[in-house]
């Protein structure tokens, strides 16, 4: 964990009011409200079936994240090392591993890129996922390993959901499995 603390301290060495505000804004792309807004837009304005499949995939990802946080119970960087500033502590309840914001952003944005297969969406999605991951470290609430695992889980679950739903339709059994798993 020593080098991970050093990465956070290095990022925070560039602190300014502008960067604090910028990274607080960027981190919001991994919050539930943004995820719900994207899913709502896709459902009401684009394609209901795709939005429903993507929504189930994102839900599974976020439930897995909560389960892993409870299982691992890793303390946040600002708790582990007093030199780390908790710039946006209100977005950091509970445990650190894996990063829920990064996993949420990776789930929704990689899912959108995978399902809609547009190069420009893929580029924007990658930029947003990486920016959210960096913002979580800059804000002092996650380690590098937290954001890497969160990002990989989000992308992996989105890819798995895409592969599954490309071959299977949504049935009441799918809803039952998802709800029983939650």
Secondary structure, DSSP 8 states (H G I E B T S, - for coil): -HHHHHHHHHHHTT--HHHHHHHHHHHGGGSHHHHHHHHHHHHHHT-HHHHHHHHHHHHHHHHHHHHHHHHH----HHHH-TTS--TTGGG--S--SS-HHHHHHHHHHHHHHHHH--HHHHHHHHHHHHHHHHHHHHTTS--HHHHHHHHHHHHHHHHHHHHHHHHS---HHHHHHHHHH-
